[in-house]
Amino acid sequence: MRADQLELASLVEFAPERGVIQFSGRRAILLHTDAMGALRKELVETLGVATAKVIFTRYGFSCGHEDAGLLADYMRPDTIEEFVRGGPCTHMFAGIACVETEYVEIARERGRYRMGGRWRRSYEAEQHLRLFGRSEDAVCWTLAGYASGFASYVFQTDMICVEHACEGRGDDHCAWTLMNADDCPDVAELREHFKPLNIKDRIDVLEGKVFERTRELEASEQRYRNLIEDLPEMVFALNASGRLVQLNKAGRTRLGIAEDRLSTLRLNDLVLPAYRARAGSFLKNAARQRAVTKTDVVMSDTAGRHFPVQLRVEPVLKDDKIVGYSGLAIDITAQQERERKLTEYAARLENREQQIQDVINDAVYILDLDARLSFVNNRMAELLGVHADEAVGRRCAEFMPRASAMRVEKDFERRIGGADGKPFEIMLEPKNGPNCLLEVATAVLWTNGKREGVIGVARDITARREMERQLAQANRLSSLGEFASGIAHEINNPLGLVSGFAEELQSLMDAVPAGEGGPGLDVIRRGLATIQQQALRCKAITDNLLLFSRQQIAPVEPLDLTLYVRERLDSYQDTGFARGLDIEVRATNAPPLVRGNPILLDQVIQNLLKNARDAMGGAGRIRLELRGTPAGAELDVLDDGPGLPAGVIDHVFDPFFTTKPPGRGTGLGLSICYGIMSELGGRITCGNRAEGGAWFRITLPPEDAATEGPCPRTPTS
C-alpha cells in the first residue's frame, strides 16, 4: 500500500460503548492540546526548559517508533520510501500538524537517508506561544522526536530530525530535516535529548539547590531584620488584617511597647484617639490603591508628649494578593516647624509685596499662559470694578471695553511669541468713577527659565492728557490772543478816524436847516448814522478782543457760590434776562467758599445762560448743579438743546469760533469766559450729556487755596 492510500477510518476504530479507541489494532486515547500545553508549562516551570525538552522529545520518539511498528503490519509497503512517507500521514491523522514532505533521499546500499519538509499549524508552537510567548529556539520537541523515532524504525538506524525554522519563534512555518545521526553536526548535543532521564537524581539536585537558597534567604532575612531593628526611624510590619507583626527598637523604645505585646496591637492603637479613624481608613486606602500611601497623624511617647508623624505604608503582595503591609513612621516635628516658619515668611513677603503694590498708584496685572488674569493689585482691581480675588482666572474681556481687551490680548500674543512690544494705551470704564486713560508697559514673566506669562504695569495718564490738552489749548489761545491784540490795535486807529469824521460830518449835516438840501441830504444823514453805528459795533468787537488778550490784575474775594448764583438768578428774572427759561438750581456736598470776582463771574454765568438759551431756540429748561469737590466747587450748566456737534468741543473756546448763524455772534463770548476763569485760577470745560443736550462746567478754587489778594491775569492762563 502506498502512503497516499492511507485513510484515517481504516486505521482508527471507535467503540464508545466500551470506552475504547483502537489505532492500528492498539488502544489509543484523545488528548486536548490545552492539556498537553498545561503539562508543558508545569514541566518547564518546575524542571526547566532543558529537562522539559528531553521529556517531550523522548515522548515523541517513543510514539513515532511505536506507530511505525504498527503501520508496518497494516501498510505492508512495497518500498521503504512509501513506508517512511506514512509517518507524516499519521501525524496529520492525529491532528498534531499539517505535514508537507518536500523530498526523500535514500541510498540504501550506503545506509544514508535524508528527508525534508514543513510543518504548518503545529500544536506545540501554538501552545508555546500561548503560554510563554515567542521563543528564541525551536519548540516543536514532540514533533521532532516523533519523526526521529518513526524514521529510526523504518531505516533501522539512528535518525535525528532537526527543526531549523519554527512558528514558535516567529517564523512563517516550521521547517525540518531528517538525517542520519552521524551526519548531524550537533549530534552530541542532540543525543542528550534522546537519553533516559533519572528524575530522582534531578529532584535531589533541585532539593539541594532549594535548601541552599532557603538558607541564603534566611540569612538575608536576618540581615534585613537586624538592619530594620537598628534604624533610627520607627519601622513596622503588619499582617493582612492590620495587626502588628514587627516594630523595630526605635519604635518600641519611643512608644513604650513591649515586644511580646505587638501581636495584640493594630496600627490605629499606636496613634492618639482623635486620629484612629484616620489610621484605619488610611490602611484601607493603601489596600485599595495597592501602592505606597501616606498620611499625617499624632502619636504619644513614653513621657506622654505628643509628636506628629507621617505614616507611609505599602502593601506586600503574593500572587496578586495582599499578605501584609510594611510601614514607616517618620517624626515630622522639625519638618512642620520649618514649614510653619516658611509659611510665615512667605506670608510676610506676600503681605509686604501687596503693601508695596497697594502703595504704588500704578495698576499691575499678570496674565498666565492662557491669557487669563493670575494677579491684579488693588489699583487694577479698582479700575476693573471688582475685588482682586474675583478677577483671578478670568479674561480681560470680562471687565474691559472690547477695544481695550483686544489691545491687551494682542500685546500678550506678541510678547509670548517673542516679539518686542512698545507701551500702548487703553481706556477703562470704572463703575464708580470717570473713564481712565492708561498707558501700559509689559514684559514677559520668567520663572526658572520658563515663561510664566506676561506682567503689565498700567499708569493712569488721564490727568496728564487733560493737562496736555489744556496746555495745547492755552498755547493756541495765547497765539490767538496776541494776534487778536495786534488786530484790535491796528483796526482801532483807522476806526477812530472813520468814527470821528463821520461824527463831524453828521454835526455839519445837523447844522443845515430842515427841509433844505433835498432828499439826497436825508440819504447822506442816514448813511452817516449807519457808518457811526457800524463803527461803534466794530469798536465793541475790538474792545472784546482787547479784553480777551489784555494783561491786568482782577481783585478776588471769598464767595458763597450757592448764595451768589441764587442772587444772580433772581436779578436775571427781574431784568427779564431769563425770560422763556425754566432754570432749576441743585446744590450738593455743601460747596465751600471759593475765590472769585463777582463782576467777572457774573459775565461768565450770563454768557453760558445766553448760549444755552440760543441753543434751545430762545426757550427751554436749564439746570444748574453746584457741588463741593476736593479741588473747590463746581457749577454745571446743563441744557436740553441739540448738544455740541462732533469736532466742535476742542474749538469752542477759540476766538471767533461760533456755531451761530452769521450776524448772531462774534465767537468771542466763550473765549472771554475761558480767559476770565483762567484769571480767577479756575477752569471751564464742556461736553455732551448722554441723555441729550450740552454741559458746561466751571471750577473755582477754595478760599484757602492761596493768600488773599489779586490774581494776575494773562492771555493764556
C-alpha positions as CSV (number, residue, x, y, z in Angstrom):
1,M,0.0,0.0,0.0
2,R,1.2,3.5,-0.8
3,A,1.3,6.3,1.7
4,D,-1.3,8.3,-0.2
5,Q,-3.7,5.4,0.1
6,L,-3.8,5.5,3.9
7,E,-7.2,6.5,5.4
8,L,-7.9,7.6,8.9
9,A,-11.1,5.5,9.0
10,S,-9.2,2.3,8.2
11,L,-6.6,3.0,11.0
12,V,-9.0,4.0,13.8
13,E,-11.8,2.1,15.3
14,F,-14.2,3.9,17.8
15,A,-16.0,1.8,20.4
16,P,-17.6,4.4,22.6
17,E,-19.9,1.8,24.3
18,R,-16.8,0.1,25.6
19,G,-14.9,3.4,26.2
20,V,-12.2,2.2,23.7
21,I,-10.4,3.7,20.7
22,Q,-8.2,1.4,18.6
23,F,-5.4,2.8,16.4
24,S,-3.9,0.1,14.1
25,G,-5.2,-2.5,16.5
26,R,-3.7,-0.9,19.6
27,R,-5.7,1.1,22.2
28,A,-5.3,4.9,22.0
29,I,-6.7,8.0,23.8
30,L,-7.7,11.5,22.7
31,L,-5.9,14.4,24.4
32,H,-6.8,18.1,24.3
33,T,-4.0,20.3,23.1
34,D,-4.5,22.6,26.1
35,A,-3.9,19.6,28.4
36,M,-0.6,19.0,26.7
37,G,0.1,22.7,27.0
38,A,-0.6,22.6,30.7
39,L,1.8,19.7,31.1
40,R,4.5,21.6,29.1
41,K,4.0,24.6,31.4
42,E,4.3,22.5,34.6
43,L,7.5,20.8,33.4
44,V,9.2,24.0,32.1
45,E,8.4,25.9,35.4
46,T,9.4,23.0,37.7
47,L,12.2,21.2,35.9
48,G,13.4,23.8,33.5
49,V,13.4,24.1,29.7
50,A,16.2,21.7,29.0
51,T,14.6,18.8,31.1
52,A,11.2,19.5,29.6
53,K,12.6,19.3,26.1
54,V,14.2,15.9,26.8
55,I,10.9,14.6,28.2
56,F,8.8,15.7,25.2
57,T,11.4,14.6,22.7
58,R,11.6,11.1,24.2
59,Y,7.8,11.0,24.4
60,G,7.6,11.9,20.7
61,F,10.4,9.4,19.8
62,S,8.5,6.6,21.6
63,C,5.2,7.4,19.9
64,G,6.9,7.6,16.4
65,H,8.7,4.3,17.0
66,E,5.5,2.5,18.1
67,D,3.4,3.9,15.3
68,A,6.0,2.8,12.7
69,G,5.8,-0.8,14.0
70,L,2.0,-0.8,13.9
71,L,1.9,0.8,10.5
72,A,4.3,-1.7,9.0
73,D,1.8,-4.6,9.6
74,Y,-1.1,-2.5,8.3
75,M,0.6,-1.0,5.1
76,R,2.8,-3.8,4.0
77,P,4.6,-1.1,1.9
78,D,6.2,-2.0,-1.4
79,T,9.2,0.2,-0.9
80,I,10.9,1.7,2.0
81,E,10.2,5.2,0.7
82,E,6.4,4.6,0.8
83,F,6.9,3.3,4.3
84,V,8.7,6.4,5.5
85,R,6.1,8.7,3.9
86,G,3.5,7.1,6.1
87,G,4.9,8.9,9.1
88,P,3.7,12.4,8.0
89,C,0.2,10.8,7.3
90,T,-0.1,9.5,10.9
91,H,1.0,12.9,12.2
92,M,-1.8,14.6,10.3
93,F,-4.4,11.9,11.3
94,A,-3.5,12.6,15.0
95,G,-4.1,16.4,14.5
96,I,-0.5,17.2,15.5
97,A,0.3,19.3,12.5
98,C,-0.1,19.6,8.7
99,V,3.0,17.9,7.2
100,E,4.4,18.8,3.8
101,T,7.1,16.4,2.6
102,E,9.4,18.1,0.1
103,Y,11.9,15.4,-0.7
104,V,13.1,11.9,0.3
105,E,16.6,10.7,-0.5
106,I,17.5,7.0,0.0
107,A,20.9,5.5,-0.6
108,R,20.3,2.1,0.9
109,E,23.5,0.4,-0.3
110,R,25.5,3.1,1.7
111,G,23.0,3.2,4.5
112,R,22.4,7.0,4.1
113,Y,19.0,8.6,4.3
114,R,17.7,12.2,4.2
115,M,14.2,13.7,4.2
116,G,12.9,17.3,4.5
117,G,9.7,19.3,4.6
118,R,7.5,21.7,6.5
119,W,5.1,21.6,9.5
120,R,2.2,24.0,9.5
121,R,-0.2,24.8,12.4
122,S,1.9,22.8,14.8
123,Y,0.0,22.3,18.1
124,E,3.3,22.6,20.0
125,A,4.1,26.0,18.5
126,E,0.6,27.3,19.2
127,Q,0.7,26.2,22.9
128,H,4.2,27.6,23.5
129,L,3.2,31.0,22.1
130,R,0.0,31.0,24.2
131,L,1.8,30.1,27.4
132,F,5.3,31.6,27.1
133,G,5.2,34.0,24.1
134,R,7.8,33.9,21.3
135,S,10.9,31.7,21.9
136,E,14.5,32.1,20.8
137,D,14.8,28.4,19.8
138,A,12.6,25.9,18.0
139,V,9.8,24.5,20.3
140,C,8.3,21.5,18.4
141,W,10.1,19.0,20.5
142,T,7.4,16.2,20.3
143,L,7.2,16.5,16.5
144,A,10.9,16.3,16.1
145,G,11.1,13.3,18.4
146,Y,8.2,11.6,16.6
147,A,9.9,12.0,13.2
148,S,13.2,10.7,14.7
149,G,11.5,7.6,16.2
150,F,9.4,6.8,13.1
151,A,12.4,7.1,10.7
152,S,14.8,5.2,13.0
153,Y,12.3,2.2,12.9
154,V,11.9,2.4,9.1
155,F,15.5,2.7,8.2
156,Q,16.7,0.5,11.1
157,T,19.4,3.1,12.0
158,D,19.7,6.1,14.3
159,M,17.9,9.0,12.6
160,I,17.6,12.6,14.0
161,C,15.1,15.2,13.0
162,V,16.4,18.8,13.2
163,E,13.9,21.8,13.2
164,H,15.6,24.8,11.7
165,A,12.6,27.1,11.4
166,C,9.7,27.3,13.8
167,E,6.4,29.2,14.2
168,G,7.1,29.3,17.9
169,R,10.0,31.8,17.4
170,G,8.2,33.9,14.9
171,D,8.8,32.1,11.6
172,D,6.1,31.8,9.0
173,H,6.2,28.0,9.2
174,C,8.2,25.2,10.8
175,A,10.9,23.6,8.6
176,W,12.7,20.3,9.4
177,T,15.3,18.0,8.0
178,L,15.6,14.3,8.9
179,M,19.1,12.7,8.6
180,N,21.4,10.0,9.8
181,A,22.6,10.8,13.4
182,D,26.2,10.5,12.2
183,D,25.6,13.3,9.6
184,C,24.2,15.7,12.2
185,P,26.7,18.5,13.1
186,D,25.3,18.8,16.7
187,V,24.8,15.1,17.2
188,A,26.4,15.1,20.7
189,E,24.1,17.8,22.0
190,L,21.0,16.4,20.3
191,R,21.7,12.8,21.5
192,E,21.2,14.1,25.1
193,H,17.6,14.7,24.2
194,F,17.0,11.0,23.5
195,K,18.7,9.6,26.6
196,P,16.6,8.3,29.5
197,L,16.2,10.7,32.5
198,N,16.9,9.9,36.1
199,I,14.2,12.1,37.6
200,K,15.1,11.1,41.2
201,D,18.7,12.4,40.8
202,R,17.4,15.6,39.2
203,I,14.9,16.1,42.1
204,D,17.7,15.5,44.6
205,V,19.8,18.2,42.9
206,L,16.8,20.6,42.9
207,E,16.1,19.9,46.6
208,G,19.7,20.7,47.4
209,K,19.5,24.0,45.5
210,V,16.3,24.8,47.2
211,F,17.8,24.1,50.6
212,E,20.8,26.2,49.9
213,R,18.7,29.0,48.6
214,T,16.5,28.8,51.7
215,R,19.5,29.2,53.9
216,E,20.6,32.2,51.9
217,L,17.1,33.7,52.2
218,E,17.0,33.1,55.9
219,A,20.4,34.7,56.3
220,S,19.3,37.6,54.1
221,E,16.1,38.0,56.1
222,Q,18.1,38.1,59.4
223,R,20.4,40.8,58.0
224,Y,17.3,42.7,56.9
225,R,15.7,42.3,60.4
226,N,19.0,43.5,62.0
227,L,19.1,46.5,59.7
228,I,15.5,47.4,60.4
229,E,16.0,46.9,64.1
230,D,18.8,49.4,64.2
231,L,17.3,52.1,62.1
232,P,16.6,55.4,63.9
233,E,13.2,55.7,62.3
234,M,10.2,53.7,63.5
235,V,9.7,50.8,61.1
236,F,6.8,48.3,61.4
237,A,5.2,45.4,59.6
238,L,1.5,44.4,59.7
239,N,-0.2,41.2,58.7
240,A,-3.1,41.2,56.2
241,S,-5.7,42.0,59.0
242,G,-3.7,45.0,60.2
243,R,-2.1,43.6,63.4
244,L,1.5,44.4,64.2
245,V,4.0,41.7,63.3
246,Q,7.1,43.7,63.8
247,L,8.1,47.1,65.4
248,N,11.8,47.9,65.5
249,K,13.7,49.0,68.5
250,A,13.3,52.8,67.8
251,G,9.5,52.4,67.7
252,R,9.2,50.2,70.8
253,T,11.5,52.5,72.9
254,R,9.8,55.7,71.9
255,L,6.2,54.4,72.2
256,G,6.9,52.3,75.3
257,I,5.6,49.0,73.8
258,A,7.0,45.6,74.9
259,E,7.8,43.2,72.1
260,D,5.5,40.5,73.5
261,R,2.5,42.9,73.1
262,L,3.0,43.5,69.4
263,S,0.6,40.8,68.2
264,T,-2.2,42.3,70.3
265,L,-2.0,45.7,68.7
266,R,-3.2,47.3,65.5
267,L,-1.9,50.3,63.6
268,N,-4.6,52.6,65.0
269,D,-3.6,51.6,68.6
270,L,-0.3,53.5,68.1
271,V,-1.9,56.9,67.4
272,L,-3.9,59.3,69.5
273,P,-7.7,58.5,69.8
274,A,-8.5,61.5,67.6
275,Y,-6.5,60.0,64.7
276,R,-7.6,56.4,65.0
277,A,-10.3,56.7,62.4
278,R,-7.9,58.3,60.0
279,A,-5.3,55.5,60.5
280,G,-8.0,52.8,59.9
281,S,-9.2,54.4,56.7
282,F,-5.6,55.1,55.6
283,L,-4.9,51.3,55.7
284,K,-8.0,50.6,53.7
285,N,-6.9,53.2,51.1
286,A,-3.5,51.5,50.9
287,A,-5.1,48.1,50.3
288,R,-7.4,49.6,47.6
289,Q,-4.6,51.5,45.8
290,R,-2.0,48.8,46.2
291,A,0.7,51.4,46.3
292,V,2.6,53.5,48.8
293,T,0.2,55.6,50.8
294,K,0.9,58.5,53.2
295,T,-1.0,60.3,55.9
296,D,-0.2,62.5,58.9
297,V,-1.2,61.5,62.5
298,V,-0.1,62.3,66.0
299,M,1.5,59.8,68.5
300,S,2.4,59.9,72.2
301,D,5.8,58.9,73.6
302,T,6.6,57.2,76.9
303,A,6.6,60.6,78.7
304,G,3.1,61.5,77.3
305,R,4.4,64.1,74.9
306,H,2.6,64.3,71.6
307,F,4.5,64.4,68.4
308,P,3.4,64.5,64.7
309,V,4.4,61.6,62.4
310,Q,3.9,60.8,58.7
311,L,2.8,57.2,58.2
312,R,4.0,55.5,55.0
313,V,2.5,52.1,54.2
314,E,3.0,49.8,51.2
315,P,1.0,46.5,50.7
316,V,3.1,43.3,50.5
317,L,1.7,41.2,47.6
318,K,2.0,37.5,46.8
319,D,0.2,36.0,43.8
320,D,-1.6,39.3,43.5
321,K,-3.0,39.0,47.0
322,I,-2.2,41.2,50.0
323,V,-0.4,39.2,52.6
324,G,0.7,42.1,54.8
325,Y,2.0,45.7,54.9
326,S,5.4,47.3,55.5
327,G,5.4,50.7,57.0
328,L,7.5,53.6,58.3
329,A,6.6,56.3,60.9
330,I,8.6,59.5,60.4
331,D,8.7,62.2,63.1
332,I,7.9,65.4,61.2
333,T,8.1,67.8,64.2
334,A,11.1,69.6,62.7
335,Q,9.6,69.5,59.2
336,Q,6.4,71.1,60.4
337,E,8.3,73.7,62.3
338,R,10.3,74.6,59.1
339,E,7.1,74.6,57.1
340,R,5.5,76.9,59.7
341,K,8.4,79.3,59.5
342,L,8.5,79.2,55.8
343,T,4.7,79.8,55.6
344,E,5.0,82.8,58.0
345,Y,7.9,84.1,56.0
346,A,6.1,83.7,52.7
347,A,3.0,85.4,54.2
348,R,5.2,88.3,55.4
349,L,6.7,88.6,51.9
350,E,3.4,88.4,50.2
351,N,1.9,90.9,52.6
352,R,4.9,93.2,52.1
353,E,4.7,92.8,48.4
354,Q,1.0,93.5,48.4
355,Q,1.5,96.6,50.6
356,I,4.1,97.8,48.1
357,Q,1.7,97.1,45.2
358,D,-1.1,98.9,47.0
359,V,1.1,102.0,47.8
360,I,2.2,102.2,44.2
361,N,-0.5,104.1,42.3
362,D,0.2,102.2,39.1
363,A,-2.1,99.3,38.2
364,V,-0.3,96.0,38.0
365,Y,-1.6,92.8,36.4
366,I,-0.2,89.4,35.3
367,L,-1.6,87.2,32.5
368,D,-0.9,83.4,32.6
369,L,-0.1,81.4,29.5
370,D,-3.8,81.0,28.8
371,A,-4.1,84.9,28.7
372,R,-6.1,84.8,32.0
373,L,-5.5,87.1,34.9
374,S,-3.5,85.4,37.6
375,F,-2.8,88.6,39.7
376,V,-4.1,92.1,40.0
377,N,-3.1,94.7,42.6
378,N,-5.7,96.8,44.4
379,R,-5.4,99.7,42.0
380,M,-6.0,97.4,38.9
381,A,-8.9,95.8,40.7
382,E,-10.4,99.2,41.4
383,L,-10.1,100.2,37.8
384,L,-11.7,96.9,36.7
385,G,-14.5,97.4,39.2
386,V,-14.1,94.1,41.0
387,H,-12.4,92.7,44.0
388,A,-8.8,91.4,43.3
389,D,-9.8,87.8,44.0
390,E,-12.7,87.9,41.7
391,A,-10.5,88.9,38.7
392,V,-8.1,85.9,39.1
393,G,-8.7,83.2,36.5
394,R,-10.8,85.3,34.2
395,R,-10.2,87.1,30.9
396,C,-9.7,90.8,30.3
397,A,-12.7,90.9,28.0
398,E,-15.0,90.2,31.0
399,F,-14.0,93.6,32.6
400,M,-12.6,95.9,29.9
401,P,-14.2,97.5,26.9
402,R,-13.8,95.3,23.8
403,A,-11.2,97.6,22.1
404,S,-9.1,97.7,25.3
405,A,-9.3,94.0,25.9
406,M,-8.3,93.2,22.3
407,R,-5.3,95.6,22.6
408,V,-4.1,93.8,25.8
409,E,-4.6,90.4,24.2
410,K,-2.7,91.4,21.0
411,D,0.2,92.6,23.1
412,F,0.1,89.4,25.1
413,E,0.4,87.3,21.9
414,R,3.3,89.4,20.6
415,R,5.2,89.1,23.9
416,I,4.6,85.3,24.2
417,G,5.6,84.9,20.6
418,G,9.0,86.6,21.4
419,A,8.4,89.9,19.6
420,D,9.2,93.3,21.2
421,G,6.4,95.4,22.4
422,K,6.0,99.2,22.9
423,P,3.9,100.9,25.5
424,F,0.3,101.2,24.4
425,E,-2.9,103.0,25.7
426,I,-6.2,101.6,26.8
427,M,-9.4,103.1,28.1
428,L,-11.1,101.7,31.2
429,E,-14.6,102.5,32.5
430,P,-14.7,102.1,36.3
431,K,-18.1,101.6,37.7
432,N,-17.9,104.3,40.3
433,G,-15.8,106.9,38.6
434,P,-14.9,108.7,35.3
435,N,-13.2,106.9,32.4
436,C,-9.5,106.4,32.8
437,L,-6.9,106.5,30.1
438,L,-4.0,104.1,30.9
439,E,-0.5,103.8,29.4
440,V,0.5,100.1,29.7
441,A,4.1,98.8,29.6
442,T,4.5,95.0,29.6
443,A,7.2,92.3,29.8
444,V,7.4,88.5,29.7
445,L,7.4,87.0,33.2
446,W,10.0,84.3,33.7
447,T,10.4,81.7,36.4
448,N,13.4,79.3,36.4
449,G,14.0,80.0,32.8
450,K,10.4,79.2,31.7
451,R,7.7,81.6,30.6
452,E,5.0,82.1,33.2
453,G,3.0,84.7,31.4
454,V,3.1,88.5,30.8
455,I,3.2,91.2,33.5
456,G,1.8,94.6,32.8
457,V,2.1,98.0,34.6
458,A,-0.7,100.5,33.7
459,R,-0.3,104.2,34.6
460,D,-3.2,106.5,34.7
461,I,-2.5,109.3,32.3
462,T,-6.0,110.8,32.2
463,A,-4.9,113.9,34.1
464,R,-1.7,114.2,32.1
465,R,-3.6,114.1,28.8
466,E,-6.1,116.6,30.1
467,M,-3.2,118.9,31.1
468,E,-1.6,118.4,27.7
469,R,-4.9,119.2,26.0
470,Q,-5.3,122.3,28.2
471,L,-1.7,123.4,27.6
472,A,-2.2,122.9,23.8
473,Q,-5.4,124.9,24.0
474,A,-3.7,127.6,26.2
475,N,-0.9,127.9,23.7
476,R,-3.4,128.1,20.9
477,L,-5.3,130.8,22.7
478,S,-2.1,132.6,23.6
479,S,-1.2,132.8,19.9
480,L,-4.7,133.9,19.0
481,G,-4.7,136.4,21.9
482,E,-1.5,138.0,20.6
483,F,-2.9,138.0,17.1
484,A,-6.2,139.5,18.3
485,S,-4.5,142.2,20.3
486,G,-2.5,143.2,17.2
487,I,-5.5,143.2,15.0
488,A,-7.5,145.3,17.5
489,H,-4.8,148.0,17.8
490,E,-4.4,148.1,14.1
491,I,-8.2,148.4,13.5
492,N,-8.8,150.9,16.3
493,N,-6.7,153.7,14.8
494,P,-8.4,153.9,11.4
495,L,-11.7,153.0,13.0
496,G,-11.3,156.0,15.3
497,L,-10.7,158.3,12.3
498,V,-13.7,156.9,10.5
499,S,-15.9,157.4,13.5
500,G,-14.5,160.9,14.2
501,F,-15.0,162.1,10.6
502,A,-18.5,160.5,10.5
503,E,-19.4,162.3,13.7
504,E,-18.0,165.6,12.4
505,L,-19.9,165.3,9.1
506,Q,-23.0,164.4,11.0
507,S,-22.6,167.6,13.1
508,L,-22.3,169.6,9.9
509,M,-25.4,168.0,8.4
510,D,-27.3,168.8,11.6
511,A,-26.4,172.5,11.1
512,V,-28.3,172.5,7.8
513,P,-31.9,173.7,8.3
514,A,-34.5,171.1,7.9
515,G,-36.1,170.9,4.5
516,E,-33.0,172.3,2.8
517,G,-30.8,170.2,0.6
518,G,-33.5,167.9,-0.8
519,P,-33.9,164.2,-0.4
520,G,-30.2,163.5,-1.2
521,L,-29.3,165.1,2.1
522,D,-31.5,162.8,4.0
523,V,-29.8,159.8,2.4
524,I,-26.4,161.2,3.5
525,R,-27.7,161.7,7.0
526,R,-28.9,158.0,7.2
527,G,-25.6,156.8,5.7
528,L,-23.6,158.8,8.3
529,A,-25.8,157.3,11.0
530,T,-25.2,153.8,9.7
531,I,-21.5,154.4,9.5
532,Q,-21.5,155.6,13.1
533,Q,-23.5,152.5,14.3
534,Q,-21.2,150.1,12.5
535,A,-18.1,151.9,13.7
536,L,-19.4,151.5,17.3
537,R,-20.1,147.8,16.6
538,C,-16.5,147.4,15.3
539,K,-15.2,149.2,18.4
540,A,-17.2,146.8,20.6
541,I,-15.6,143.9,18.8
542,T,-12.1,145.3,19.2
543,D,-12.8,146.1,22.9
544,N,-13.7,142.4,23.4
545,L,-10.5,141.4,21.6
546,L,-8.5,143.6,23.9
547,L,-10.5,142.2,26.9
548,F,-9.6,138.7,25.8
549,S,-5.9,139.5,25.3
550,R,-5.2,142.1,27.9
551,Q,-2.9,141.6,30.9
552,Q,-4.4,143.1,34.1
553,I,-5.0,142.3,37.7
554,A,-8.5,141.2,38.8
555,P,-9.3,141.6,42.5
556,V,-10.8,138.4,44.1
557,E,-12.8,137.9,47.3
558,P,-14.4,134.9,49.2
559,L,-17.7,133.9,47.6
560,D,-20.6,131.6,48.8
561,L,-21.1,130.2,45.3
562,T,-24.6,128.8,46.0
563,L,-25.9,132.1,47.5
564,Y,-24.2,134.1,44.8
565,V,-25.8,132.0,42.0
566,R,-29.3,132.2,43.5
567,E,-29.0,136.0,43.9
568,R,-27.9,136.4,40.3
569,L,-30.8,134.3,39.0
570,D,-33.2,136.5,41.0
571,S,-31.7,139.5,39.3
572,Y,-32.0,137.9,35.9
573,Q,-35.7,137.2,36.5
574,D,-36.2,140.9,37.5
575,T,-34.4,142.3,34.5
576,G,-36.1,139.9,32.0
577,F,-32.7,138.2,31.0
578,A,-34.1,134.8,32.0
579,R,-37.4,135.3,30.1
580,G,-38.5,132.0,28.5
581,L,-36.2,129.9,30.6
582,D,-37.1,127.3,33.2
583,I,-34.0,127.4,35.5
584,E,-33.6,124.8,38.3
585,V,-30.8,125.0,40.9
586,R,-29.5,121.9,42.7
587,A,-26.7,122.1,45.4
588,T,-25.0,119.0,46.8
589,N,-22.0,118.3,49.1
590,A,-22.2,121.9,50.6
591,P,-19.8,123.8,48.2
592,P,-17.1,125.6,50.2
593,L,-16.3,129.3,50.0
594,V,-14.4,130.0,46.8
595,R,-12.1,132.7,45.5
596,G,-13.8,134.8,42.8
597,N,-14.6,138.2,41.3
598,P,-18.4,138.8,41.4
599,I,-18.4,141.0,38.3
600,L,-16.3,138.7,36.1
601,L,-18.1,135.6,37.4
602,D,-21.5,137.3,36.5
603,Q,-20.2,137.8,33.0
604,V,-19.3,134.1,32.7
605,I,-22.7,132.9,34.0
606,Q,-24.7,135.3,31.7
607,N,-22.7,134.1,28.7
608,L,-23.3,130.5,29.5
609,L,-27.1,131.0,30.1
610,K,-27.3,133.1,26.9
611,N,-25.6,130.3,24.8
612,A,-27.9,127.7,26.4
613,R,-31.0,129.8,25.6
614,D,-29.8,130.3,22.0
615,A,-29.1,126.6,21.6
616,M,-32.7,125.8,22.7
617,G,-34.2,128.3,20.3
618,G,-34.9,131.0,23.0
619,A,-36.8,128.9,25.5
620,G,-36.3,125.7,27.4
621,R,-35.2,124.1,30.6
622,I,-31.8,124.7,32.2
623,R,-30.4,123.0,35.3
624,L,-27.7,124.5,37.4
625,E,-25.9,122.0,39.6
626,L,-23.5,123.1,42.4
627,R,-21.2,120.7,44.3
628,G,-18.2,120.7,46.6
629,T,-15.1,118.8,45.4
630,P,-11.6,118.3,46.8
631,A,-10.5,121.0,44.3
632,G,-13.0,123.6,45.4
633,A,-16.5,124.0,43.9
634,E,-18.1,123.2,40.6
635,L,-21.0,124.8,38.8
636,D,-22.6,122.8,35.9
637,V,-24.9,124.5,33.3
638,L,-27.0,121.7,31.6
639,D,-29.4,122.4,28.8
640,D,-31.8,120.4,26.7
641,G,-30.6,121.6,23.4
642,P,-29.1,119.6,20.5
643,G,-25.7,119.4,22.1
644,L,-22.3,120.3,20.6
645,P,-21.6,118.9,17.1
646,A,-18.8,116.4,16.6
647,G,-15.4,118.0,16.3
648,V,-16.6,121.3,18.0
649,I,-15.7,120.6,21.6
650,D,-12.0,121.2,21.1
651,H,-12.6,124.6,19.4
652,V,-15.5,126.2,21.3
653,F,-13.1,128.4,23.3
654,D,-11.2,129.6,20.3
655,P,-11.7,133.3,19.4
656,F,-14.1,134.0,16.6
657,F,-15.3,130.3,16.6
658,T,-19.1,130.1,16.6
659,T,-21.8,127.7,15.6
660,K,-24.4,130.5,15.4
661,P,-25.6,131.9,12.0
662,P,-23.8,135.0,10.6
663,G,-24.7,138.2,12.5
664,R,-25.8,136.3,15.6
665,G,-22.5,136.2,17.4
666,T,-18.8,137.2,17.2
667,G,-17.4,134.0,18.5
668,L,-15.7,135.8,21.4
669,G,-18.0,135.0,24.3
670,L,-16.6,131.7,25.4
671,S,-13.1,132.8,24.7
672,I,-13.6,135.7,27.2
673,C,-15.1,133.2,29.6
674,Y,-12.0,131.0,29.3
675,G,-9.8,133.9,29.9
676,I,-11.8,135.0,33.0
677,M,-11.7,131.5,34.5
678,S,-8.0,131.3,34.0
679,E,-7.6,134.7,35.6
680,L,-9.6,133.5,38.6
681,G,-7.4,130.4,39.0
682,G,-10.3,128.1,37.8
683,R,-11.2,126.1,34.7
684,I,-14.1,125.9,32.3
685,T,-14.8,122.6,30.4
686,C,-17.7,121.3,28.2
687,G,-19.2,118.2,26.7
688,N,-22.4,116.5,25.7
689,R,-24.9,114.8,28.0
690,A,-25.8,111.2,27.5
691,E,-29.5,112.0,27.6
692,G,-29.1,114.9,25.2
693,G,-28.0,118.5,25.4
694,A,-24.7,120.1,26.3
695,W,-23.0,120.8,29.6
696,F,-20.5,123.5,30.6
697,R,-18.7,123.3,33.9
698,I,-16.8,126.0,35.8
699,T,-14.4,125.1,38.6
700,L,-13.3,127.6,41.2
701,P,-10.6,127.0,43.8
702,P,-11.4,127.1,47.5
703,E,-10.9,130.3,49.5
704,D,-7.8,128.9,51.2
705,A,-6.1,127.8,48.0
706,A,-3.8,130.8,48.1
707,T,-3.2,134.0,50.0
708,E,-5.9,136.7,49.6
709,G,-5.2,139.3,47.1
710,P,-5.5,140.0,43.4
711,C,-4.8,137.2,40.9
712,P,-2.7,138.2,37.8
713,R,-4.4,137.6,34.5
714,T,-2.6,136.5,31.4
715,P,-3.9,135.8,27.9
716,T,-3.2,132.0,28.3
717,S,-3.8,131.1,31.8
